[in-house]
Amino acid sequence: MKAQSYYCKWLITLGLVCLFISPGFAQNYGLGFASHEVIADKRTSLNLFPGDDFQGRQTFDLNFEMSFLPNKADYFGYICRIITGSHNIDLVYNNRLILKGASIHNRFRLVAGESYANIDFVIPPQQLYNSWNKVSLKFDCINHTVIVIVNGRDVGQQYINFVHTGHYKMFFGICDNPDFKTSDCSAFRLRNVSIFEDNTKHFSWPLDEESGDVAHEALSGQSAVVNNPHWMKEDHQHWLLENNIHLDGITSAAFDQVNNRLYLIGTNTLHQISVVDYSDKVITYKTSFNLLPSNESIFVPFKHKLYNYYIDNEHQQLEHYDTLTNQWSVSSSLMPLIDYWQTNSFSCERDTSIYVVGGYGRMTYKNEVFRCSLSNSKWEKIITKGDKFCPRYLSACGTTNHGDIAYFLGGYGSTTGEQMLNARNMYDLIRFDVKNRTFKKIFDLKVPINGFVCSNNMLIDERSKTYAVLVYSNQKFNTNFRLLTGSLTNPNYQLLGDPVPFDFYDTHSFLKLFYNTKDKQYIAVSMYRAPEHDHDSFIQVYSLSGPAENRTVSATQTNYLATIIYVLIGLICFTLAGYLWRFRKRMSIPHGKETEKTSSVAHVPPMLQPVLTGEDEENGLSAVCGSAIYLFGNLKITDKNGKDITGNFTALVKELFLVIIIYSLRSKSGISPDKLIELLWADKTDESARNNRSANLSKLKTLLNFLDHIHLSKDTGNWRTEIDFQKVHVDLHEFLAILEHKKRITKDQIAELCSITTRGSFLYGVDYPWLDQIKANIANDAIDIYLNYLEHIKVEHEPDFAIEIADAIFVFDPVNEEAMMIKCRALFILGKHSLAKSTYENFSKEFKDLYGEQFKSDFHAIVSV
């Protein structure tokens, strides 16, 4: 009974917590302001009251949180501007000397009209760039004063002689008000803007959107307008393509975590990319460096050196790069045996060595551990102890800060190492102690139906006992990678961020993950050598702001739903507690005194079932309904599980998708890159158009990953969709197939055509200039097929079918005379005289509305034919 009493109290407490503690939302949101790094037209502005002005009382507070964006060219400019009547009050950041001998640079200042107010303050750089800072501007219009409070500290109070009109305009960043235009905007980020009156919050803009040019207000619906927005939440969800590089020959990559510098090692050049601003410094060797096919590179932080190694069963070599001569120590002349593709490697400071583990070659998976001393460049194969490390490749390796402990996650291999003996994906996390040379298995991940392999390396956080790695499918060429984070102490993990397209071709593909400690960014590097171009390497560098997140509905749009969910959870807890209390009370009643009502067993409601997420669906945990693309009627796209994902397509990506799929289905050859630009980005410069095309194609590829058996191809030089129509339903494909048989069409094909067009006309409600003629052609083709078929049947023999065909024609042409006449005659034959008459009258009305004249044919003449 004590346990039941304790459980009852615990449930009541949990219920109170759920009812009275509001849900917490992710904190990685806000609006970034583009500043002097772009032209004035591209800088950011936020207008809180784009329509009617804010009608303020005698006193009100404008509160917000802000911080500076790192690594920008300049920070000089406006933070916010408040306008009332002919007066302006501004908060600006001044990092330039404007008065000789005055120490007023690098300070925030308040401006009133055309003069500086006597309020200025400094936020320490560490706090300004790395933390959110709370700023409050308190307006007392009775006493004509403004008080500024920063991070809870009163930094100044100023008398400002302005007339209180009761009407205020409020801008952040640049201002486009005709009388108060500004183009100097500081490079900052902003969130949680609010306005208080009499200590009551009246307006609140969290700025937690993911896209669009509207900032939703949470209390009164007063939406703000944003020009050139940079939503910070997107940075934590979507991988941004920073560099796209093509190199001749074989390449490898390494990362200097001390200086946040990425190295791409090529045959003739070394690319040195700063992951702070992604500038690419290209260094040309004096003589070529012969990179062997399975070479790997590694940067050793305690030596401050870049190394390249190659091993096989007969040779091992280690080269280092000399920054003074821009040369590698030796250019190899080996004849490579290629025994060890896709090895893992790490450096250990304790014994100043590089370790190379695992790999694949000659139909065999490897588990050997090689060690190379950096003191004398001697190699040895070491004997390990502890748990068995199964032979594998495509696994991830990460180490603690000094390389004393290495972790290995997953991979593909077999127990024996033989490729033909039950090769499979592995999901074990294994710890390797360098000092004791001991492997120890920690746990196995519980991986759903669709498995994965890992990037070549992973990130280890010793303090939080966590890891991060990139994962992707090794079972198909057109795959995508995602960020996976997990614990080093238990098998729990989660997939974060958007998926990124990745071409996997076994030993010709390589994927690495690094971390920019300065800006807290994940860096993904994908490398690919196409089989048909074996001596060309294509490298893409992506960034994702940490901590990574998945897409969610913004807090402003889900606060009511979240409240309801928490209330329901609380009520469930109270209900459970009530049942337990009643059960305890009934058990305490002496035998013989129980009533019939108390003899029944109390029913405890079942636990709430977890909702399948998009990730669960992607991994095959929900019922498979099949992918489909409906272009007739309202556009609808369903993923492989039957879920409608049309809303995931932004306006531009949707138009891009429609262009490519329509051109692909109608002409088979697709659409040329130049034609794409002509249709979608004709108003942009060549470079801007190409960048837009590349970015949106990448987004489209990501979305198409949710549809099995469909992908984009450029094999012929044109962009086109390749679709397995046995697995993906596309109504336009079926329509065009029927169109090919229009001269000898059957009744079954007409019935199938009716089922396609009954959803509506082609892309109903979608209007693009390039689409108008296509719509007209499809409408004409459909009408011609229907009318040609009707010419070969007798309406009196198939009146119902004739009505169905006539209605199908009306979908495309509501005032088609032939369709109206056929429908009226068919209805009359069926004895539905009043319906025939109303059909005629409705048609006549629409005819007059369209053409401005009466329809001349008589009803009785039509039905008596």
Secondary structure, DSSP 8 states (H G I E B T S, - for coil): -HHHHHHHHHHHHHHHHHHHS-----S---EE---TTS-GGG--EEES-SSS-EE--SEEEEEEEEEE-SS-S---EEEEEEEETTEEEEEEEE-S--STT---TTEEEEEETTEEEEEEE---HHHHHHS-EEEEEEEETTTTEEEEEETTEEEEEEE------SEEEEEEESB--TTS-B--B--EEEEEEEEEETTEEEEEE----SSSSEE--SSS---EEEES-EEHHHHTTS-EEEEEEEEES--EEEEETTTTEEEEE-SSEEEEEETTT--EEEEE-SS-----TT-EEEEETTTTEEEEEEE-SS-EEEEEEETTTTEES-----------BS-EEEEETTTTEEEEEEEEETTEEEEEEEEEETTT--EEEE--EES----EES-EEEE-TTSSEEEEEEEEE-SSSBTTTT-EEEEEEEEEETTTTEEEEEEE----SS--EE-SB-EEETTTTEEEEEEE-SS-SEEEEEEEEEESSSS-EEEEEEEEEEE--GGGEEEEEEEETTTTEEEEEEEE--GGGTTEEEEEEEEEESS-------HHHHHHHHHHHHHHHHHHHHHHHHHHHHHHHHHTS-TT---TGGGS-------------HHHHHTT-S----EEEE-BSS-EEE-TTS-B-GGGS-HHHHHHHHHHHHHHHHHSS-B-HHHHHHHH-TTS-HHHHHHHHHHHHHHHHHHHTTSTTEEEE-TTSSBEEEE-TTTEEEHHHHHHHHHTTGGG--HHHHHHHHHHHTT-SBTTT---GGGHHHHHHHHHHHHHHHHHHHTTS-TTTSHHHHHHHHHHHHHH-TT-HHHHHHHHHHHHHTT-HHHHHHHHHHHHHHHHHHHSS---S-HHHHHT-
